[in-house]
Amino acid sequence: MAPTTEMGGGVESMSDFMEDYVLWRRLPFPGLRRGQNLVRAGENLALIHGDLAVTDEHVTQVILFVDEGVFEPARGDVMGSLEEIISRLERFTEGMTTEEREAVEAHCRYAALLHRIYGEFLRIGAP
């Protein structure tokens, strides 16, 4: 059973949620070429990349919700993790090449998309 607007969301927010969900499912995970590591302001892009991958795995709880209507949030603070990842990515602001900037921005866009999806998942699915 797929989620319906009766689960606490309006028609517009459910539509936005599903658009973001479909985009996320089609969007490849941001790439990071082997050896492409960037360190700025004490942050390491390869470590952030790994943290984003772990958080992405927690967000997969949304798939069960969409496919079967089962609302079972991850046990960790997914929203807090995504906010921290976005904050860490924002520290990469100076002295980047075009290629480095594209990698950082791709990670930031992906994290922001996950944040929107998971936030809506929590809001729509909550009793």
Buried (B, 14 or more C-beta within 10 A) or exposed (E): EEBEBEBBBEEEBBEBBBEBBEEBEEEEEBEBEEEEEBEBEEBEBBEBBEBBEEBBEBBEBBEEBBEEEEBEBBEEEBBEBBEBBBEBBEEBEEEBEEEBBEBBBBBBBBBBBBBBBBBBBBEBBEE
